[in-house]
Amino acid sequence: MGKPQKVAALLGERQKIEKEIEEIQKSCQHPTKSIKNVRERLDSQTTVVRYVCDECSLIIGIPNNDELQNYLKQ
């Protein structure tokens, strides 16, 4: 298998995995959440502080200033 075919196969797998993750996140009830550092965008090295579901890792909110300060003190 040449490089172009290998890349195409890997991109196809990634698309399937991303779709499966999306389906899991859509069906999740987000019972618990934590404040975490996450990447701002997939193509970015910049991180932001967000609420993230502990079950499915979906970003579900932005902490308020008090919550953010408490998180940063830890």
All heavy atoms as a GROMACS GRO file, in nm:
protein
  594
    1MET      N    1   0.085  -0.118   0.000
    1MET     CA    2   0.000   0.000   0.000
    1MET      C    3   0.090   0.124   0.000
    1MET      O    4   0.177   0.140   0.084
    1MET     CB    5  -0.090  -0.002   0.124
    1MET     CG    6  -0.184   0.117   0.132
    1MET     SD    7  -0.288   0.119   0.281
    1MET     CE    8  -0.399  -0.014   0.252
    2GLY      N    9   0.066   0.214  -0.098
    2GLY     CA   10   0.143   0.336  -0.108
    2GLY      C   11   0.100   0.438  -0.003
    2GLY      O   12  -0.002   0.422   0.064
    3LYS      N   13   0.180   0.542   0.008
    3LYS     CA   14   0.151   0.645   0.107
    3LYS      C   15   0.016   0.712   0.086
    3LYS      O   16  -0.059   0.731   0.182
    3LYS     CB   17   0.262   0.750   0.109
    3LYS     CG   18   0.387   0.701   0.177
    3LYS     CD   19   0.491   0.811   0.186
    3LYS     CE   20   0.618   0.757   0.247
    3LYS     NZ   21   0.722   0.859   0.255
    4PRO      N   22  -0.022   0.748  -0.038
    4PRO     CA   23  -0.153   0.812  -0.056
    4PRO      C   24  -0.269   0.722  -0.013
    4PRO      O   25  -0.365   0.768   0.049
    4PRO     CB   26  -0.160   0.842  -0.205
    4PRO     CG   27  -0.018   0.849  -0.249
    4PRO     CD   28   0.055   0.750  -0.163
    5GLN      N   29  -0.259   0.593  -0.043
    5GLN     CA   30  -0.364   0.500  -0.004
    5GLN      C   31  -0.369   0.484   0.148
    5GLN      O   32  -0.476   0.476   0.208
    5GLN     CB   33  -0.346   0.363  -0.070
    5GLN     CG   34  -0.364   0.363  -0.219
    5GLN     CD   35  -0.236   0.398  -0.294
    5GLN    OE1   36  -0.131   0.423  -0.236
    5GLN    NE2   37  -0.246   0.402  -0.426
    6LYS      N   38  -0.251   0.478   0.210
    6LYS     CA   39  -0.243   0.464   0.356
    6LYS      C   40  -0.304   0.586   0.424
    6LYS      O   41  -0.381   0.573   0.519
    6LYS     CB   42  -0.096   0.448   0.398
    6LYS     CG   43  -0.072   0.438   0.544
    6LYS     CD   44  -0.099   0.301   0.597
    6LYS     CE   45  -0.052   0.293   0.741
    6LYS     NZ   46  -0.081   0.166   0.800
    7VAL      N   47  -0.272   0.705   0.374
    7VAL     CA   48  -0.328   0.828   0.429
    7VAL      C   49  -0.479   0.830   0.413
    7VAL      O   50  -0.553   0.863   0.507
    7VAL     CB   51  -0.263   0.953   0.363
    7VAL    CG1   52  -0.337   1.080   0.401
    7VAL    CG2   53  -0.116   0.963   0.402
    8ALA      N   54  -0.527   0.793   0.297
    8ALA     CA   55  -0.672   0.790   0.272
    8ALA      C   56  -0.741   0.691   0.367
    8ALA      O   57  -0.847   0.720   0.422
    8ALA     CB   58  -0.701   0.754   0.127
    9ALA      N   59  -0.680   0.575   0.389
    9ALA     CA   60  -0.737   0.475   0.479
    9ALA      C   61  -0.740   0.528   0.622
    9ALA      O   62  -0.840   0.513   0.693
    9ALA     CB   63  -0.657   0.345   0.472
   10LEU      N   64  -0.633   0.591   0.665
   10LEU     CA   65  -0.628   0.646   0.801
   10LEU      C   66  -0.728   0.759   0.819
   10LEU      O   67  -0.793   0.769   0.923
   10LEU     CB   68  -0.486   0.695   0.832
   10LEU     CG   69  -0.381   0.585   0.851
   10LEU    CD1   70  -0.241   0.645   0.860
   10LEU    CD2   71  -0.411   0.500   0.973
   11LEU      N   72  -0.742   0.845   0.719
   11LEU     CA   73  -0.841   0.953   0.728
   11LEU      C   74  -0.982   0.897   0.734
   11LEU      O   75  -1.068   0.949   0.806
   11LEU     CB   76  -0.826   1.048   0.609
   11LEU     CG   77  -0.702   1.137   0.611
   11LEU    CD1   78  -0.688   1.214   0.480
   11LEU    CD2   79  -0.705   1.232   0.729
   12GLY      N   80  -1.009   0.790   0.661
   12GLY     CA   81  -1.139   0.725   0.666
   12GLY      C   82  -1.167   0.667   0.805
   12GLY      O   83  -1.277   0.680   0.858
   13GLU      N   84  -1.065   0.604   0.865
   13GLU     CA   85  -1.079   0.550   1.000
   13GLU      C   86  -1.105   0.662   1.100
   13GLU      O   87  -1.190   0.648   1.189
   13GLU     CB   88  -0.952   0.475   1.041
   13GLU     CG   89  -0.938   0.337   0.981
   13GLU     CD   90  -0.812   0.268   1.030
   13GLU    OE1   91  -0.790   0.264   1.152
   13GLU    OE2   92  -0.737   0.218   0.944
   14ARG      N   93  -1.032   0.771   1.086
   14ARG     CA   94  -1.049   0.884   1.177
   14ARG      C   95  -1.192   0.939   1.168
   14ARG      O   96  -1.254   0.970   1.270
   14ARG     CB   97  -0.949   0.996   1.147
   14ARG     CG   98  -0.963   1.112   1.246
   14ARG     CD   99  -0.854   1.212   1.231
   14ARG     NE  100  -0.883   1.301   1.120
   14ARG     CZ  101  -0.803   1.397   1.079
   14ARG    NH1  102  -0.686   1.417   1.137
   14ARG    NH2  103  -0.838   1.475   0.978
   15GLN      N  104  -1.244   0.948   1.048
   15GLN     CA  105  -1.381   0.998   1.029
   15GLN      C  106  -1.481   0.906   1.097
   15GLN      O  107  -1.574   0.952   1.163
   15GLN     CB  108  -1.412   1.012   0.881
   15GLN     CG  109  -1.544   1.079   0.852
   15GLN     CD  110  -1.565   1.101   0.704
   15GLN    OE1  111  -1.500   1.038   0.620
   15GLN    NE2  112  -1.656   1.190   0.672
   16LYS      N  113  -1.462   0.774   1.084
   16LYS     CA  114  -1.551   0.678   1.150
   16LYS      C  115  -1.543   0.692   1.302
   16LYS      O  116  -1.644   0.688   1.372
   16LYS     CB  117  -1.516   0.535   1.110
   16LYS     CG  118  -1.554   0.500   0.968
   16LYS     CD  119  -1.509   0.359   0.935
   16LYS     CE  120  -1.527   0.328   0.788
   16LYS     NZ  121  -1.475   0.196   0.751
   17ILE      N  122  -1.422   0.706   1.355
   17ILE     CA  123  -1.402   0.720   1.499
   17ILE      C  124  -1.466   0.848   1.550
   17ILE      O  125  -1.535   0.848   1.652
   17ILE     CB  126  -1.252   0.715   1.534
   17ILE    CG1  127  -1.196   0.575   1.507
   17ILE    CG2  128  -1.227   0.757   1.678
   17ILE    CD1  129  -1.045   0.566   1.510
   18GLU      N  130  -1.447   0.959   1.478
   18GLU     CA  131  -1.506   1.086   1.519
   18GLU      C  132  -1.659   1.078   1.519
   18GLU      O  133  -1.724   1.132   1.609
   18GLU     CB  134  -1.458   1.199   1.429
   18GLU     CG  135  -1.313   1.237   1.452
   18GLU     CD  136  -1.258   1.336   1.352
   18GLU    OE1  137  -1.327   1.368   1.252
   18GLU    OE2  138  -1.145   1.382   1.373
   19LYS      N  139  -1.715   1.009   1.422
   19LYS     CA  140  -1.861   0.994   1.416
   19LYS      C  141  -1.910   0.910   1.534
   19LYS      O  142  -2.012   0.942   1.596
   19LYS     CB  143  -1.902   0.930   1.284
   19LYS     CG  144  -2.052   0.923   1.264
   19LYS     CD  145  -2.086   0.877   1.124
   19LYS     CE  146  -2.234   0.866   1.105
   19LYS     NZ  147  -2.296   0.990   1.063
   20GLU      N  148  -1.839   0.804   1.568
   20GLU     CA  149  -1.877   0.719   1.681
   20GLU      C  150  -1.869   0.798   1.812
   20GLU      O  151  -1.958   0.789   1.898
   20GLU     CB  152  -1.787   0.596   1.688
   20GLU     CG  153  -1.830   0.497   1.793
   20GLU     CD  154  -1.749   0.368   1.790
   20GLU    OE1  155  -1.673   0.347   1.694
   20GLU    OE2  156  -1.762   0.290   1.885
   21ILE      N  157  -1.764   0.877   1.829
   21ILE     CA  158  -1.750   0.961   1.948
   21ILE      C  159  -1.866   1.060   1.956
   21ILE      O  160  -1.926   1.080   2.062
   21ILE     CB  161  -1.614   1.035   1.949
   21ILE    CG1  162  -1.501   0.935   1.972
   21ILE    CG2  163  -1.612   1.145   2.054
   21ILE    CD1  164  -1.362   0.993   1.952
   22GLU      N  165  -1.900   1.121   1.845
   22GLU     CA  166  -2.011   1.217   1.841
   22GLU      C  167  -2.142   1.151   1.882
   22GLU      O  168  -2.220   1.210   1.959
   22GLU     CB  169  -2.022   1.275   1.700
   22GLU     CG  170  -2.128   1.382   1.686
   22GLU     CD  171  -2.134   1.437   1.544
   22GLU    OE1  172  -2.030   1.444   1.477
   22GLU    OE2  173  -2.246   1.471   1.500
   23GLU      N  174  -2.167   1.030   1.835
   23GLU     CA  175  -2.289   0.959   1.872
   23GLU      C  176  -2.292   0.928   2.021
   23GLU      O  177  -2.396   0.941   2.086
   23GLU     CB  178  -2.302   0.831   1.789
   23GLU     CG  179  -2.334   0.857   1.643
   23GLU     CD  180  -2.330   0.732   1.557
   23GLU    OE1  181  -2.318   0.620   1.613
   23GLU    OE2  182  -2.337   0.746   1.434
   24ILE      N  183  -2.180   0.886   2.076
   24ILE     CA  184  -2.171   0.857   2.220
   24ILE      C  185  -2.198   0.985   2.300
   24ILE      O  186  -2.273   0.984   2.397
   24ILE     CB  187  -2.034   0.798   2.256
   24ILE    CG1  188  -2.020   0.657   2.197
   24ILE    CG2  189  -2.013   0.795   2.408
   24ILE    CD1  190  -1.879   0.602   2.202
   25GLN      N  191  -2.138   1.096   2.257
   25GLN     CA  192  -2.156   1.223   2.328
   25GLN      C  193  -2.300   1.273   2.319
   25GLN      O  194  -2.352   1.329   2.414
   25GLN     CB  195  -2.058   1.327   2.275
   25GLN     CG  196  -1.915   1.297   2.316
   25GLN     CD  197  -1.814   1.390   2.254
   25GLN    OE1  198  -1.835   1.448   2.148
   25GLN    NE2  199  -1.700   1.407   2.321
   26LYS      N  200  -2.366   1.251   2.206
   26LYS     CA  201  -2.506   1.293   2.191
   26LYS      C  202  -2.598   1.215   2.284
   26LYS      O  203  -2.694   1.269   2.336
   26LYS     CB  204  -2.554   1.274   2.046
   26LYS     CG  205  -2.511   1.382   1.953
   26LYS     CD  206  -2.569   1.356   1.815
   26LYS     CE  207  -2.524   1.460   1.716
   26LYS     NZ  208  -2.579   1.435   1.580
   27SER      N  209  -2.569   1.088   2.305
   27SER     CA  210  -2.656   1.004   2.388
   27SER      C  211  -2.624   1.014   2.537
   27SER      O  212  -2.701   0.968   2.620
   27SER     CB  213  -2.648   0.858   2.343
   27SER     OG  214  -2.519   0.806   2.368
   28CYS      N  215  -2.512   1.076   2.572
   28CYS     CA  216  -2.470   1.087   2.712
   28CYS      C  217  -2.559   1.188   2.786
   28CYS      O  218  -2.596   1.292   2.732
   28CYS     CB  219  -2.325   1.131   2.719
   28CYS     SG  220  -2.260   1.145   2.887
   29GLN      N  221  -2.591   1.156   2.910
   29GLN     CA  222  -2.671   1.246   2.994
   29GLN      C  223  -2.583   1.345   3.071
   29GLN      O  224  -2.636   1.429   3.142
   29GLN     CB  225  -2.753   1.163   3.093
   29GLN     CG  226  -2.854   1.070   3.026
   29GLN     CD  227  -2.959   1.146   2.949
   29GLN    OE1  228  -3.016   1.243   2.999
   29GLN    NE2  229  -2.986   1.104   2.827
   30HIS      N  230  -2.452   1.334   3.062
   30HIS     CA  231  -2.355   1.421   3.129
   30HIS      C  232  -2.383   1.430   3.279
   30HIS      O  233  -2.406   1.538   3.334
   30HIS     CB  234  -2.352   1.561   3.067
   30HIS     CG  235  -2.349   1.561   2.918
   30HIS    ND1  236  -2.250   1.500   2.844
   30HIS    CD2  237  -2.435   1.613   2.827
   30HIS    CE1  238  -2.274   1.517   2.715
   30HIS    NE2  239  -2.386   1.584   2.702
   31PRO      N  240  -2.379   1.314   3.348
   31PRO     CA  241  -2.416   1.312   3.490
   31PRO      C  242  -2.317   1.386   3.580
   31PRO      O  243  -2.356   1.443   3.682
   31PRO     CB  244  -2.420   1.163   3.523
   31PRO     CG  245  -2.331   1.099   3.423
   31PRO     CD  246  -2.344   1.183   3.299
   32THR      N  247  -2.189   1.386   3.546
   32THR     CA  248  -2.089   1.457   3.627
   32THR      C  249  -1.998   1.536   3.536
   32THR      O  250  -1.972   1.498   3.421
   32THR     CB  251  -2.004   1.359   3.710
   32THR    OG1  252  -1.940   1.266   3.622
   32THR    CG2  253  -2.088   1.284   3.812
   33LYS      N  254  -1.950   1.648   3.588
   33LYS     CA  255  -1.861   1.732   3.509
   33LYS      C  256  -1.746   1.780   3.596
   33LYS      O  257  -1.756   1.786   3.718
   33LYS     CB  258  -1.936   1.851   3.450
   33LYS     CG  259  -1.995   1.945   3.554
   33LYS     CD  260  -2.074   2.055   3.488
   33LYS     CE  261  -2.135   2.146   3.596
   33LYS     NZ  262  -2.217   2.251   3.539
   34SER      N  263  -1.635   1.812   3.531
   34SER     CA  264  -1.516   1.862   3.597
   34SER      C  265  -1.462   1.979   3.517
   34SER      O  266  -1.485   1.990   3.397
   34SER     CB  267  -1.408   1.754   3.604
   34SER     OG  268  -1.451   1.643   3.675
   35ILE      N  269  -1.389   2.065   3.586
   35ILE     CA  270  -1.321   2.175   3.518
   35ILE      C  271  -1.185   2.122   3.472
   35ILE      O  272  -1.110   2.066   3.552
   35ILE     CB  273  -1.305   2.296   3.610
   35ILE    CG1  274  -1.443   2.351   3.650
   35ILE    CG2  275  -1.223   2.404   3.541
   35ILE    CD1  276  -1.438   2.465   3.749
   36LYS      N  277  -1.155   2.141   3.344
   36LYS     CA  278  -1.030   2.090   3.287
   36LYS      C  279  -0.974   2.189   3.185
   36LYS      O  280  -1.047   2.270   3.129
   36LYS     CB  281  -1.051   1.956   3.217
   36LYS     CG  282  -1.097   1.846   3.310
   36LYS     CD  283  -1.112   1.716   3.235
   36LYS     CE  284  -1.160   1.608   3.329
   36LYS     NZ  285  -1.176   1.480   3.262
   37ASN      N  286  -0.845   2.177   3.160
   37ASN     CA  287  -0.782   2.248   3.049
   37ASN      C  288  -0.801   2.166   2.923
   37ASN      O  289  -0.769   2.047   2.922
   37ASN     CB  290  -0.632   2.266   3.073
   37ASN     CG  291  -0.601   2.375   3.170
   37ASN    OD1  292  -0.664   2.479   3.169
   37ASN    ND2  293  -0.504   2.353   3.257
   38VAL      N  294  -0.854   2.227   2.818
   38VAL     CA  295  -0.873   2.159   2.691
   38VAL      C  296  -0.818   2.247   2.579
   38VAL      O  297  -0.805   2.368   2.594
   38VAL     CB  298  -1.022   2.127   2.664
   38VAL    CG1  299  -1.075   2.028   2.766
   38VAL    CG2  300  -1.107   2.251   2.664
   39ARG      N  301  -0.786   2.184   2.468
   39ARG     CA  302  -0.739   2.263   2.354
   39ARG      C  303  -0.852   2.348   2.299
   39ARG      O  304  -0.966   2.304   2.291
   39ARG     CB  305  -0.685   2.172   2.244
   39ARG     CG  306  -0.554   2.109   2.284
   39ARG     CD  307  -0.473   2.051   2.174
   39ARG     NE  308  -0.547   1.989   2.066
   39ARG     CZ  309  -0.493   1.905   1.982
   39ARG    NH1  310  -0.370   1.870   1.992
   39ARG    NH2  311  -0.566   1.856   1.884
   40GLU      N  312  -0.817   2.471   2.262
   40GLU     CA  313  -0.917   2.565   2.211
   40GLU      C  314  -0.980   2.513   2.082
   40GLU      O  315  -1.101   2.520   2.064
   40GLU     CB  316  -0.851   2.700   2.189
   40GLU     CG  317  -0.946   2.811   2.155
   40GLU     CD  318  -0.877   2.945   2.148
   40GLU    OE1  319  -0.757   2.951   2.115
   40GLU    OE2  320  -0.945   3.044   2.176
   41ARG      N  321  -0.897   2.463   1.993
   41ARG     CA  322  -0.942   2.402   1.868
   41ARG      C  323  -0.853   2.282   1.841
   41ARG      O  324  -0.745   2.270   1.899
   41ARG     CB  325  -0.928   2.501   1.751
   41ARG     CG  326  -1.019   2.621   1.757
   41ARG     CD  327  -1.002   2.710   1.632
   41ARG     NE  328  -0.864   2.735   1.597
   41ARG     CZ  329  -0.791   2.837   1.643
   41ARG    NH1  330  -0.842   2.921   1.729
   41ARG    NH2  331  -0.665   2.854   1.605
   42LEU      N  332  -0.898   2.194   1.755
   42LEU     CA  333  -0.818   2.075   1.725
   42LEU      C  334  -0.681   2.108   1.668
   42LEU      O  335  -0.584   2.038   1.694
   42LEU     CB  336  -0.894   1.985   1.626
   42LEU     CG  337  -1.016   1.912   1.681
   42LEU    CD1  338  -1.085   1.835   1.570
   42LEU    CD2  339  -0.977   1.820   1.795
   43ASP      N  340  -0.674   2.216   1.592
   43ASP     CA  341  -0.548   2.251   1.527
   43ASP      C  342  -0.467   2.353   1.608
   43ASP      O  343  -0.372   2.411   1.558
   43ASP     CB  344  -0.574   2.305   1.386
   43ASP     CG  345  -0.659   2.431   1.386
   43ASP    OD1  346  -0.721   2.461   1.490
   43ASP    OD2  347  -0.664   2.498   1.282
   44SER      N  348  -0.503   2.373   1.734
   44SER     CA  349  -0.440   2.476   1.816
   44SER      C  350  -0.366   2.414   1.934
   44SER      O  351  -0.405   2.311   1.987
   44SER     CB  352  -0.548   2.572   1.868
   44SER     OG  353  -0.491   2.663   1.959
   45GLN      N  354  -0.259   2.480   1.977
   45GLN     CA  355  -0.188   2.440   2.098
   45GLN      C  356  -0.236   2.519   2.219
   45GLN      O  357  -0.201   2.490   2.331
   45GLN     CB  358  -0.037   2.461   2.079
   45GLN     CG  359   0.024   2.374   1.972
   45GLN     CD  360   0.010   2.225   2.005
   45GLN    OE1  361   0.027   2.185   2.118
   45GLN    NE2  362  -0.023   2.146   1.906
   46THR      N  363  -0.320   2.620   2.196
   46THR     CA  364  -0.374   2.704   2.302
   46THR      C  365  -0.477   2.626   2.381
   46THR      O  366  -0.564   2.560   2.324
   46THR     CB  367  -0.439   2.830   2.242
   46THR    OG1  368  -0.345   2.896   2.158
   46THR    CG2  369  -0.486   2.924   2.352
   47THR      N  370  -0.467   2.634   2.515
   47THR     CA  371  -0.566   2.566   2.598
   47THR      C  372  -0.657   2.668   2.666
   47THR      O  373  -0.618   2.783   2.688
   47THR     CB  374  -0.499   2.479   2.706
   47THR    OG1  375  -0.419   2.561   2.790
   47THR    CG2  376  -0.414   2.370   2.644
   48VAL      N  377  -0.779   2.624   2.696
   48VAL     CA  378  -0.878   2.704   2.766
   48VAL      C  379  -0.935   2.619   2.879
   48VAL      O  380  -0.929   2.496   2.875
   48VAL     CB  381  -0.989   2.753   2.672
   48VAL    CG1  382  -0.935   2.854   2.572
   48VAL    CG2  383  -1.055   2.639   2.600
   49VAL      N  384  -0.992   2.683   2.979
   49VAL     CA  385  -1.052   2.612   3.092
   49VAL      C  386  -1.202   2.599   3.065
   49VAL      O  387  -1.270   2.699   3.042
   49VAL     CB  388  -1.025   2.686   3.224
   49VAL    CG1  389  -1.090   2.615   3.341
   49VAL    CG2  390  -0.875   2.702   3.248
   50ARG      N  391  -1.252   2.475   3.070
   50ARG     CA  392  -1.393   2.450   3.040
   50ARG      C  393  -1.446   2.339   3.132
   50ARG      O  394  -1.370   2.259   3.186
   50ARG     CB  395  -1.412   2.404   2.894
   50ARG     CG  396  -1.374   2.507   2.790
   50ARG     CD  397  -1.472   2.623   2.789
   50ARG     NE  398  -1.445   2.715   2.683
   50ARG     CZ  399  -1.386   2.833   2.696
   50ARG    NH1  400  -1.343   2.871   2.814
   50ARG    NH2  401  -1.366   2.912   2.594
   51TYR      N  402  -1.580   2.333   3.144
   51TYR     CA  403  -1.643   2.218   3.206
   51TYR      C  404  -1.646   2.106   3.103
   51TYR      O  405  -1.684   2.128   2.988
   51TYR     CB  406  -1.787   2.248   3.249
   51TYR     CG  407  -1.797   2.309   3.385
   51TYR    CD1  408  -1.843   2.439   3.403
   51TYR    CD2  409  -1.762   2.237   3.499
   51TYR    CE1  410  -1.853   2.496   3.529
   51TYR    CE2  411  -1.772   2.293   3.625
   51TYR     CZ  412  -1.818   2.421   3.640
   51TYR     OH  413  -1.828   2.476   3.763
   52VAL      N  414  -1.605   1.986   3.145
   52VAL     CA  415  -1.601   1.871   3.056
   52VAL      C  416  -1.674   1.755   3.125
   52VAL      O  417  -1.656   1.731   3.244
   52VAL     CB  418  -1.454   1.831   3.027
   52VAL    CG1  419  -1.447   1.707   2.940
   52VAL    CG2  420  -1.379   1.946   2.962
   53CYS      N  421  -1.757   1.685   3.050
   53CYS     CA  422  -1.829   1.569   3.102
   53CYS      C  423  -1.726   1.460   3.137
   53CYS      O  424  -1.639   1.427   3.057
   53CYS     CB  425  -1.928   1.517   2.998
   53CYS     SG  426  -2.012   1.365   3.048
   54ASP      N  427  -1.739   1.404   3.257
   54ASP     CA  428  -1.648   1.298   3.300
   54ASP      C  429  -1.672   1.167   3.226
   54ASP      O  430  -1.582   1.085   3.215
   54ASP     CB  431  -1.661   1.274   3.451
   54ASP     CG  432  -1.612   1.392   3.533
   54ASP    OD1  433  -1.524   1.466   3.486
   54ASP    OD2  434  -1.664   1.412   3.645
   55GLU      N  435  -1.792   1.148   3.175
   55GLU     CA  436  -1.828   1.024   3.106
   55GLU      C  437  -1.782   1.022   2.961
   55GLU      O  438  -1.724   0.925   2.915
   55GLU     CB  439  -1.979   1.003   3.110
   55GLU     CG  440  -2.037   0.990   3.249
   55GLU     CD  441  -2.023   0.851   3.306
   55GLU    OE1  442  -2.039   0.755   3.228
   55GLU    OE2  443  -1.998   0.840   3.426
   56CYS      N  444  -1.810   1.130   2.887
   56CYS     CA  445  -1.789   1.127   2.741
   56CYS      C  446  -1.688   1.231   2.691
   56CYS      O  447  -1.663   1.239   2.572
   56CYS     CB  448  -1.922   1.147   2.668
   56CYS     SG  449  -1.990   1.314   2.684
   57SER      N  450  -1.633   1.313   2.781
   57SER     CA  451  -1.531   1.413   2.747
   57SER      C  452  -1.580   1.527   2.657
   57SER      O  453  -1.500   1.594   2.593
   57SER     CB  454  -1.408   1.348   2.684
   57SER     OG  455  -1.350   1.257   2.773
   58LEU      N  456  -1.711   1.550   2.654
   58LEU     CA  457  -1.766   1.660   2.576
   58LEU      C  458  -1.754   1.789   2.655
   58LEU      O  459  -1.782   1.792   2.776
   58LEU     CB  460  -1.913   1.634   2.543
   58LEU     CG  461  -1.984   1.743   2.462
   58LEU    CD1  462  -1.929   1.746   2.319
   58LEU    CD2  463  -2.134   1.718   2.459
   59ILE      N  464  -1.714   1.897   2.590
   59ILE     CA  465  -1.711   2.028   2.654
   59ILE      C  466  -1.856   2.072   2.670
   59ILE      O  467  -1.931   2.080   2.573
   59ILE     CB  468  -1.632   2.129   2.569
   59ILE    CG1  469  -1.486   2.086   2.559
   59ILE    CG2  470  -1.644   2.270   2.628
   59ILE    CD1  471  -1.403   2.167   2.462
   60ILE      N  472  -1.896   2.102   2.796
   60ILE     CA  473  -2.037   2.131   2.822
   60ILE      C  474  -2.060   2.267   2.885
   60ILE      O  475  -2.174   2.303   2.913
   60ILE     CB  476  -2.104   2.022   2.906
   60ILE    CG1  477  -2.028   1.998   3.036
   60ILE    CG2  478  -2.118   1.894   2.828
   60ILE    CD1  479  -2.094   1.897   3.129
   61GLY      N  480  -1.955   2.345   2.907
   61GLY     CA  481  -1.979   2.476   2.964
   61GLY      C  482  -1.852   2.551   2.997
   61GLY      O  483  -1.741   2.499   2.984
   62ILE      N  484  -1.873   2.673   3.042
   62ILE     CA  485  -1.763   2.762   3.080
   62ILE      C  486  -1.781   2.796   3.227
   62ILE      O  487  -1.889   2.842   3.267
   62ILE     CB  488  -1.764   2.890   2.995
   62ILE    CG1  489  -1.750   2.854   2.846
   62ILE    CG2  490  -1.653   2.985   3.039
   62ILE    CD1  491  -1.768   2.972   2.753
   63PRO      N  492  -1.678   2.775   3.309
   63PRO     CA  493  -1.692   2.810   3.451
   63PRO      C  494  -1.698   2.961   3.470
   63PRO      O  495  -1.641   3.037   3.391
   63PRO     CB  496  -1.565   2.752   3.514
   63PRO     CG  497  -1.469   2.733   3.403
   63PRO     CD  498  -1.548   2.717   3.278
   64ASN      N  499  -1.772   3.004   3.576
   64ASN     CA  500  -1.777   3.147   3.604
   64ASN      C  501  -1.646   3.190   3.671
   64ASN      O  502  -1.559   3.107   3.698
   64ASN     CB  503  -1.901   3.182   3.688
   64ASN     CG  504  -1.898   3.120   3.826
   64ASN    OD1  505  -1.793   3.104   3.887
   64ASN    ND2  506  -2.016   3.085   3.876
   65ASN      N  507  -1.631   3.318   3.697
   65ASN     CA  508  -1.505   3.370   3.749
   65ASN      C  509  -1.467   3.309   3.884
   65ASN      O  510  -1.350   3.277   3.906
   65ASN     CB  511  -1.511   3.522   3.762
   65ASN     CG  512  -1.497   3.590   3.627
   65ASN    OD1  513  -1.442   3.533   3.533
   65ASN    ND2  514  -1.549   3.711   3.615
   66ASP      N  515  -1.564   3.290   3.974
   66ASP     CA  516  -1.534   3.230   4.104
   66ASP      C  517  -1.486   3.086   4.089
   66ASP      O  518  -1.388   3.045   4.152
   66ASP     CB  519  -1.657   3.234   4.196
   66ASP     CG  520  -1.692   3.376   4.238
   66ASP    OD1  521  -1.602   3.462   4.239
   66ASP    OD2  522  -1.810   3.399   4.270
   67GLU      N  523  -1.555   3.010   4.005
   67GLU     CA  524  -1.516   2.870   3.981
   67GLU      C  525  -1.378   2.864   3.916
   67GLU      O  526  -1.296   2.778   3.951
   67GLU     CB  527  -1.620   2.802   3.893
   67GLU     CG  528  -1.756   2.787   3.958
   67GLU     CD  529  -1.865   2.752   3.860
   67GLU    OE1  530  -1.856   2.790   3.741
   67GLU    OE2  531  -1.962   2.688   3.904
   68LEU      N  532  -1.351   2.954   3.826
   68LEU     CA  533  -1.222   2.959   3.758
   68LEU      C  534  -1.111   2.991   3.858
   68LEU      O  535  -1.006   2.926   3.857
   68LEU     CB  536  -1.225   3.063   3.646
   68LEU     CG  537  -1.101   3.077   3.560
   68LEU    CD1  538  -1.064   2.945   3.494
   68LEU    CD2  539  -1.122   3.184   3.456
   69GLN      N  540  -1.133   3.088   3.945
   69GLN     CA  541  -1.032   3.123   4.045
   69GLN      C  542  -1.005   3.006   4.139
   69GLN      O  543  -0.889   2.978   4.173
   69GLN     CB  544  -1.074   3.247   4.123
   69GLN     CG  545  -1.075   3.375   4.041
   69GLN     CD  546  -0.941   3.404   3.974
   69GLN    OE1  547  -0.836   3.387   4.033
   69GLN    NE2  548  -0.947   3.444   3.846
   70ASN      N  549  -1.110   2.938   4.184
   70ASN     CA  550  -1.093   2.820   4.270
   70ASN      C  551  -1.014   2.710   4.199
   70ASN      O  552  -0.930   2.645   4.259
   70ASN     CB  553  -1.227   2.765   4.317
   70ASN     CG  554  -1.294   2.857   4.417
   70ASN    OD1  555  -1.228   2.934   4.486
   70ASN    ND2  556  -1.426   2.847   4.426
   71TYR      N  557  -1.041   2.690   4.071
   71TYR     CA  558  -0.969   2.589   3.992
   71TYR      C  559  -0.821   2.625   3.982
   71TYR      O  560  -0.734   2.541   3.997
   71TYR     CB  561  -1.032   2.575   3.854
   71TYR     CG  562  -0.952   2.488   3.760
   71TYR    CD1  563  -0.952   2.350   3.773
   71TYR    CD2  564  -0.875   2.545   3.657
   71TYR    CE1  565  -0.879   2.270   3.688
   71TYR    CE2  566  -0.801   2.465   3.572
   71TYR     CZ  567  -0.804   2.328   3.588
   71TYR     OH  568  -0.731   2.250   3.503
   72LEU      N  569  -0.793   2.751   3.954
   72LEU     CA  570  -0.656   2.795   3.936
   72LEU      C  571  -0.576   2.791   4.066
   72LEU      O  572  -0.453   2.779   4.063
   72LEU     CB  573  -0.653   2.935   3.875
   72LEU     CG  574  -0.708   2.945   3.733
   72LEU    CD1  575  -0.714   3.092   3.688
   72LEU    CD2  576  -0.627   2.862   3.636
   73LYS      N  577  -0.643   2.798   4.180
   73LYS     CA  578  -0.573   2.791   4.310
   73LYS      C  579  -0.524   2.651   4.341
   73LYS      O  580  -0.434   2.633   4.422
   73LYS     CB  581  -0.666   2.838   4.422
   73LYS     CG  582  -0.687   2.986   4.424
   73LYS     CD  583  -0.781   3.026   4.537
   73LYS     CE  584  -0.812   3.174   4.533
   73LYS     NZ  585  -0.909   3.210   4.637
   74GLN      N  586  -0.584   2.551   4.280
   74GLN     CA  587  -0.547   2.411   4.310
   74GLN      C  588  -0.410   2.378   4.262
   74GLN      O  589  -0.359   2.414   4.166
   74GLN     CB  590  -0.647   2.315   4.247
   74GLN     CG  591  -0.783   2.327   4.303
   74GLN     CD  592  -0.882   2.234   4.232
   74GLN    OE1  593  -0.850   2.168   4.135
   74GLN    NE2  594  -1.003   2.231   4.281
   0.00000   0.00000   0.00000
